Amino acid sequence: MRFGAPAFLPLLAIPAALLLLWCWQLWRRRADARAFMRRRQVPVDERIPFFGELLFWFFLVLASGAAILALAKPQAVTNLVRTAGVDLVILQDGSASMHVTDVKGDRWQRSMRFLRTLGEALRWENDRVAMALFAHMATPQIRLTKDPNTYFFFLDHLEDKSPFRLEDDGTWDTNIERGIYWGLRLIEKDEEIRGSAGLSKKGPVPDADNSKAFVLISDGQSWSGEVAKSLALAQGRGIPLSVVGVGTTAGGIIPDPKRETNSPVVRSILNRAELTRIATAGGGRYYELDRETDREIANQIIDQTRRRAGTTGIQEGTRELYWNFLFAAGIFLALGVLFLRDRVALALQLAAAVAVFLFVQATFTR
């Protein structure tokens, strides 16, 4: 413990002296009680309270000591082991099958609701997020940032509609391999800017020890590309891939604005088996929206990633104890009042309490 205003501490000599005086008064009371009992003879046993009203003065002394300590602004010194943050690279499927309406809204809008919950679950002190969208090709949207405003700004503008248009042929493919590749490129670009060794021209980079992970959100339908190759590159960097499935096994019809009247419709279902295989090969886990709550999935992904993070050392912090000691002073004073028997003294205590209450109320309402 340390004090922000140690100049008040010498005042503790006053309650210390009063405590010694109280002990002397208690000794005198007990001596007088013994002498009185020797001289007084009555036909019944007579009992004299051991402390009497001296207990009021004892608690009053303790209250004054606690009030002085409160004036000295006590602070508890705490040492916290700080863990590194997490770097989540979100790989969001934007292919045509994400327009299927087998979930509330459609699969794209359902994914955006989950990403909002994921962002709300992050600490945003050392945690960072990047995002890349993919269909046949991938388009990076956000580089690694710990600015929540940037992240939620993109969600606000992507929430209702995917940037990949159904009229474009490239939208009709789920190239997960390109999504993972561009996720790696986002990490490499961040290391290029900030320094791969966690150093910059200005000194150590605070987020260099962050634990990294990919979060793939897809229905897994009609995927192509060399996924195994990209997964091997991610595994070589020690970056696991967690997969979040969106959709249902019953599926739905993909809306096709270019479909002719007699042409067959295209149906899309959640490819759970393929997504599970990708998650296993990527060293992560498979989750599925609406099997668990969004908050539970987000917390599990973040917790698993954070467990892999190292520590950034011990950080010293302080906790203000002013109100704790002030509260203790009030408790001691209230306990002391319980031992008062004199009506005049009780009236004085009540008047003092009312005056203090009015003073505090006037101070806080200014």
C-alpha positions as CSV (number, residue, x, y, z in Angstrom):
1,M,0.0,0.0,0.0
2,R,1.1,3.5,-0.7
3,F,-0.4,7.0,-0.1
4,G,-1.1,9.8,-2.6
5,A,-1.1,12.4,0.2
6,P,1.3,11.2,2.9
7,A,1.3,14.7,4.5
8,F,-1.8,13.7,6.4
9,L,-0.2,10.6,8.0
10,P,1.4,12.4,10.9
11,L,-2.2,13.2,12.1
12,L,-2.4,9.5,13.1
13,A,-0.5,10.4,16.2
14,I,-3.7,12.0,17.5
15,P,-5.9,8.8,17.4
16,A,-2.9,6.8,18.7
17,A,-2.6,9.1,21.7
18,L,-6.3,8.9,22.2
19,L,-6.2,5.1,22.1
20,L,-3.6,5.1,24.9
21,L,-5.8,7.4,26.9
22,W,-8.7,5.1,26.3
23,C,-6.7,2.1,27.6
24,W,-5.8,4.2,30.7
25,Q,-9.5,5.1,31.2
26,L,-10.5,1.4,30.9
27,W,-7.9,0.4,33.5
28,R,-9.2,3.1,35.8
29,R,-12.8,1.9,35.3
30,R,-12.0,-1.7,36.1
31,A,-10.1,-0.6,39.2
32,D,-13.0,1.6,40.4
33,A,-15.4,-1.3,39.7
34,R,-13.4,-3.7,41.8
35,A,-13.1,-1.2,44.7
36,F,-16.9,-0.5,44.5
37,M,-17.8,-4.2,44.6
38,R,-15.6,-4.7,47.7
39,R,-17.3,-1.9,49.6
40,R,-20.9,-2.5,48.4
41,Q,-22.8,-5.5,49.8
42,V,-26.2,-6.4,48.4
43,P,-28.2,-9.6,48.7
44,V,-28.0,-10.4,45.0
45,D,-25.1,-10.7,42.6
46,E,-24.4,-7.3,40.9
47,R,-22.8,-7.1,37.5
48,I,-21.1,-4.0,36.2
49,P,-20.5,-3.8,32.4
50,F,-16.9,-4.4,31.5
51,F,-16.6,-1.5,29.0
52,G,-19.7,0.6,29.5
53,E,-19.9,3.5,27.2
54,L,-16.1,3.4,26.7
55,L,-16.8,1.2,23.6
56,F,-18.3,4.3,21.9
57,W,-15.1,6.2,22.4
58,F,-13.1,3.2,21.2
59,F,-15.0,3.0,17.9
60,L,-14.8,6.8,17.6
61,V,-11.0,6.7,17.8
62,L,-11.0,3.9,15.2
63,A,-13.3,6.0,13.0
64,S,-11.0,9.0,13.2
65,G,-8.0,6.9,12.3
66,A,-9.8,5.5,9.3
67,A,-10.8,9.0,8.2
68,I,-7.2,10.3,8.4
69,L,-6.0,7.3,6.3
70,A,-8.7,8.1,3.8
71,L,-7.5,11.7,3.6
72,A,-4.0,10.4,2.9
73,K,-5.4,8.8,-0.4
74,P,-4.4,5.1,0.2
75,Q,-3.6,3.1,-2.9
76,A,-3.2,-0.7,-3.2
77,V,-0.3,-1.7,-5.4
78,T,-1.2,-4.6,-7.7
79,N,1.0,-6.6,-10.0
80,L,-0.7,-8.0,-13.1
81,V,0.7,-10.6,-15.5
82,R,-0.3,-9.1,-18.9
83,T,-0.9,-11.6,-21.7
84,A,-0.4,-10.7,-25.3
85,G,-3.4,-9.9,-27.4
86,V,-4.9,-11.8,-30.4
87,D,-4.7,-11.2,-34.1
88,L,-7.8,-12.6,-35.8
89,V,-7.8,-12.6,-39.6
90,I,-11.5,-13.1,-40.7
91,L,-12.0,-14.8,-44.1
92,Q,-15.6,-14.2,-45.1
93,D,-17.2,-16.1,-47.9
94,G,-19.0,-13.8,-50.3
95,S,-20.0,-16.3,-53.0
96,A,-23.4,-16.7,-54.6
97,S,-24.5,-19.4,-52.1
98,M,-24.3,-16.9,-49.3
99,H,-27.4,-15.3,-50.7
100,V,-29.5,-18.3,-49.8
101,T,-32.3,-17.5,-47.3
102,D,-32.3,-20.8,-45.3
103,V,-31.4,-18.7,-42.2
104,K,-32.8,-15.4,-40.9
105,G,-32.2,-12.8,-43.6
106,D,-29.7,-14.8,-45.7
107,R,-26.4,-16.4,-45.0
108,W,-24.4,-13.2,-45.7
109,Q,-26.5,-11.2,-43.2
110,R,-26.3,-14.0,-40.7
111,S,-22.5,-13.9,-41.0
112,M,-22.4,-10.2,-40.5
113,R,-24.4,-10.5,-37.2
114,F,-21.9,-13.0,-35.9
115,L,-19.0,-10.8,-36.9
116,R,-20.5,-8.0,-34.9
117,T,-20.7,-10.2,-31.8
118,L,-17.1,-11.3,-32.4
119,G,-16.0,-7.7,-32.5
120,E,-17.9,-6.9,-29.3
121,A,-16.2,-9.9,-27.5
122,L,-12.7,-8.5,-28.2
123,R,-10.8,-6.3,-25.7
124,W,-9.5,-3.9,-28.4
125,E,-6.5,-2.9,-26.2
126,N,-4.0,-5.2,-27.8
127,D,-6.4,-7.3,-29.9
128,R,-6.4,-6.7,-33.6
129,V,-8.7,-7.8,-36.5
130,A,-8.2,-8.1,-40.3
131,M,-10.8,-9.1,-42.9
132,A,-10.7,-10.5,-46.4
133,L,-13.7,-11.4,-48.5
134,F,-13.5,-14.1,-51.1
135,A,-15.5,-15.8,-53.8
136,H,-13.6,-16.9,-56.9
137,M,-11.1,-14.2,-56.0
138,A,-10.3,-12.6,-52.7
139,T,-10.5,-8.9,-51.8
140,P,-8.8,-7.7,-48.6
141,Q,-11.0,-5.2,-46.7
142,I,-9.2,-4.3,-43.5
143,R,-5.6,-4.8,-42.6
144,L,-4.7,-5.7,-39.0
145,T,-6.1,-3.0,-36.8
146,K,-7.0,-2.5,-33.1
147,D,-9.4,0.4,-34.0
148,P,-12.9,-0.9,-33.4
149,N,-14.4,2.1,-35.3
150,T,-12.7,0.8,-38.5
151,Y,-14.0,-2.7,-38.0
152,F,-17.6,-1.8,-37.2
153,F,-17.6,0.8,-40.0
154,F,-17.0,-1.9,-42.5
155,L,-19.6,-4.1,-40.9
156,D,-22.2,-1.3,-41.2
157,H,-21.5,-1.0,-44.9
158,L,-21.4,-4.7,-45.6
159,E,-24.2,-5.8,-43.3
160,D,-27.1,-5.8,-45.9
161,K,-25.4,-6.9,-49.1
162,S,-22.3,-8.7,-50.3
163,P,-20.0,-6.7,-52.5
164,F,-19.8,-9.7,-54.9
165,R,-22.7,-9.3,-57.3
166,L,-24.7,-12.3,-58.4
167,E,-24.5,-11.0,-62.0
168,D,-20.7,-11.6,-62.0
169,D,-19.4,-15.1,-63.0
170,G,-16.7,-14.9,-60.3
171,T,-19.3,-14.8,-57.6
172,W,-20.4,-18.4,-58.4
173,D,-17.3,-20.1,-56.9
174,T,-16.1,-20.5,-53.3
175,N,-12.3,-20.4,-53.6
176,I,-11.3,-20.9,-50.0
177,E,-7.7,-21.3,-51.0
178,R,-7.5,-17.7,-52.2
179,G,-9.1,-16.5,-49.0
180,I,-6.5,-18.2,-46.9
181,Y,-3.7,-17.0,-49.2
182,W,-4.8,-13.4,-48.8
183,G,-5.1,-13.9,-45.1
184,L,-1.4,-14.8,-45.0
185,R,-0.7,-11.8,-47.2
186,L,-2.4,-9.5,-44.7
187,I,-0.2,-10.9,-41.9
188,E,3.0,-10.6,-44.0
189,K,2.1,-7.1,-44.9
190,D,1.6,-6.2,-41.3
191,E,5.0,-7.7,-40.4
192,E,6.6,-5.9,-43.3
193,I,5.3,-2.5,-42.0
194,R,5.9,-3.1,-38.3
195,G,9.0,-5.3,-38.5
196,S,9.0,-9.2,-38.4
197,A,11.1,-9.2,-35.2
198,G,8.6,-7.0,-33.3
199,L,10.9,-3.9,-33.7
200,S,10.4,-0.6,-35.5
201,K,12.5,2.5,-35.8
202,K,10.8,3.8,-32.6
203,G,11.4,0.7,-30.5
204,P,9.5,-2.5,-29.7
205,V,6.1,-3.0,-31.2
206,P,3.5,-3.7,-28.5
207,D,1.5,-6.1,-30.6
208,A,4.4,-8.2,-31.9
209,D,3.7,-11.1,-29.5
210,N,0.0,-11.4,-30.4
211,S,-1.3,-14.9,-31.1
212,K,-2.6,-15.2,-34.6
213,A,-5.5,-17.2,-36.0
214,F,-7.7,-17.4,-39.1
215,V,-11.5,-17.4,-38.8
216,L,-13.2,-18.8,-41.9
217,I,-16.9,-18.2,-42.3
218,S,-18.5,-20.1,-45.1
219,D,-21.1,-22.6,-46.2
220,G,-18.4,-24.7,-47.9
221,Q,-20.5,-25.0,-51.1
222,S,-18.8,-25.6,-54.4
223,W,-15.3,-24.8,-53.1
224,S,-12.3,-25.0,-55.4
225,G,-8.6,-24.3,-55.4
226,E,-5.7,-25.9,-53.7
227,V,-6.9,-25.6,-50.1
228,A,-4.4,-28.1,-48.8
229,K,-1.5,-26.0,-50.1
230,S,-2.8,-22.8,-48.3
231,L,-3.4,-24.8,-45.1
232,A,0.1,-26.1,-45.2
233,L,1.4,-22.6,-45.5
234,A,-0.7,-21.5,-42.5
235,Q,0.4,-24.5,-40.5
236,G,4.0,-23.7,-41.3
237,R,3.5,-20.2,-39.8
238,G,1.8,-21.8,-36.7
239,I,-1.5,-20.1,-37.5
240,P,-4.6,-22.3,-36.8
241,L,-7.8,-22.0,-38.8
242,S,-11.1,-22.0,-37.1
243,V,-14.1,-22.6,-39.3
244,V,-17.6,-21.2,-38.7
245,G,-20.4,-22.8,-40.8
246,V,-23.4,-20.8,-41.8
247,G,-26.6,-22.3,-43.4
248,T,-28.6,-25.5,-43.0
249,T,-28.3,-29.0,-44.3
250,A,-31.8,-28.5,-45.8
251,G,-30.4,-25.6,-47.8
252,G,-32.2,-23.4,-50.3
253,I,-32.2,-22.0,-53.8
254,I,-29.5,-19.6,-54.9
255,P,-31.2,-16.6,-56.5
256,D,-29.9,-16.2,-60.1
257,P,-30.8,-12.9,-61.9
258,K,-29.6,-14.3,-65.2
259,R,-31.5,-17.6,-65.0
260,E,-33.8,-18.2,-67.9
261,T,-37.3,-19.5,-67.4
262,N,-36.7,-23.1,-68.3
263,S,-33.2,-23.5,-66.9
264,P,-32.7,-25.5,-63.7
265,V,-32.3,-23.9,-60.4
266,V,-29.2,-24.3,-58.3
267,R,-29.6,-25.5,-54.7
268,S,-27.1,-24.9,-51.9
269,I,-26.7,-26.8,-48.6
270,L,-24.3,-26.4,-45.7
271,N,-21.3,-28.7,-46.5
272,R,-20.7,-29.6,-42.9
273,A,-18.4,-32.5,-43.6
274,E,-16.0,-30.5,-45.9
275,L,-15.8,-27.6,-43.5
276,T,-15.0,-30.0,-40.6
277,R,-12.3,-31.5,-42.7
278,I,-10.8,-28.1,-43.4
279,A,-10.9,-27.1,-39.7
280,T,-9.2,-30.3,-38.7
281,A,-6.5,-30.0,-41.3
282,G,-6.0,-26.3,-40.3
283,G,-5.4,-27.2,-36.7
284,G,-8.6,-25.5,-35.5
285,R,-12.2,-26.4,-34.6
286,Y,-15.4,-26.3,-36.5
287,Y,-18.3,-24.3,-35.2
288,E,-21.8,-23.8,-36.6
289,L,-24.0,-20.8,-36.2
290,D,-27.3,-21.4,-34.4
291,R,-25.9,-24.7,-32.9
292,E,-24.4,-22.5,-30.2
293,T,-25.0,-18.8,-29.5
294,D,-22.9,-16.3,-31.3
295,R,-21.4,-15.1,-28.0
296,E,-20.3,-18.7,-27.1
297,I,-18.6,-19.3,-30.4
298,A,-16.9,-15.9,-30.3
299,N,-15.6,-16.4,-26.8
300,Q,-14.3,-19.9,-27.6
301,I,-12.4,-18.7,-30.6
302,I,-10.9,-15.8,-28.7
303,D,-10.0,-17.9,-25.6
304,Q,-8.3,-20.6,-27.6
305,T,-6.3,-18.0,-29.5
306,R,-5.4,-16.1,-26.3
307,R,-4.2,-19.3,-24.6
308,R,-1.5,-19.5,-27.3
309,A,-0.3,-16.0,-26.6
310,G,2.7,-15.2,-24.5
311,T,3.0,-12.7,-21.7
312,T,4.2,-9.2,-22.1
313,G,5.6,-9.0,-18.6
314,I,4.3,-7.8,-15.2
315,Q,2.4,-4.5,-15.1
316,E,2.2,-2.6,-11.9
317,G,-1.2,-1.0,-11.2
318,T,-2.9,0.8,-8.3
319,R,-6.4,0.7,-6.9
320,E,-7.8,3.6,-5.0
321,L,-8.8,2.7,-1.4
322,Y,-10.2,6.2,-0.4
323,W,-13.8,5.1,-0.3
324,N,-13.0,1.8,1.4
325,F,-11.4,3.7,4.4
326,L,-14.2,6.3,4.4
327,F,-16.8,3.5,4.5
328,A,-14.9,1.8,7.4
329,A,-14.9,5.1,9.3
330,G,-18.7,5.3,8.9
331,I,-19.1,1.6,10.1
332,F,-17.0,2.3,13.2
333,L,-19.0,5.3,14.1
334,A,-22.3,3.5,13.6
335,L,-21.0,0.6,15.8
336,G,-20.0,3.1,18.5
337,V,-23.4,4.7,18.6
338,L,-24.9,1.3,19.5
339,F,-23.2,1.5,22.9
340,L,-24.5,5.0,23.8
341,R,-27.1,5.1,26.6
342,D,-27.2,8.8,27.3
343,R,-30.0,10.6,25.5
344,V,-28.1,13.9,25.1
345,A,-25.2,12.1,23.5
346,L,-27.5,10.3,21.2
347,A,-29.2,13.5,20.2
348,L,-25.8,15.1,19.5
349,Q,-24.8,12.2,17.3
350,L,-28.0,12.3,15.3
351,A,-27.6,16.1,14.7
352,A,-24.0,15.5,13.6
353,A,-25.1,12.8,11.2
354,V,-27.8,15.0,9.7
355,A,-25.4,17.8,9.2
356,V,-22.9,15.6,7.4
357,F,-25.6,14.2,5.2
358,L,-26.8,17.7,4.2
359,F,-23.2,18.8,3.5
360,V,-22.5,15.8,1.3
361,Q,-25.8,16.2,-0.6
362,A,-25.1,19.9,-1.2
363,T,-21.5,19.1,-2.4
364,F,-22.6,16.5,-5.0
365,T,-25.6,18.5,-6.3
366,R,-23.5,21.5,-7.2
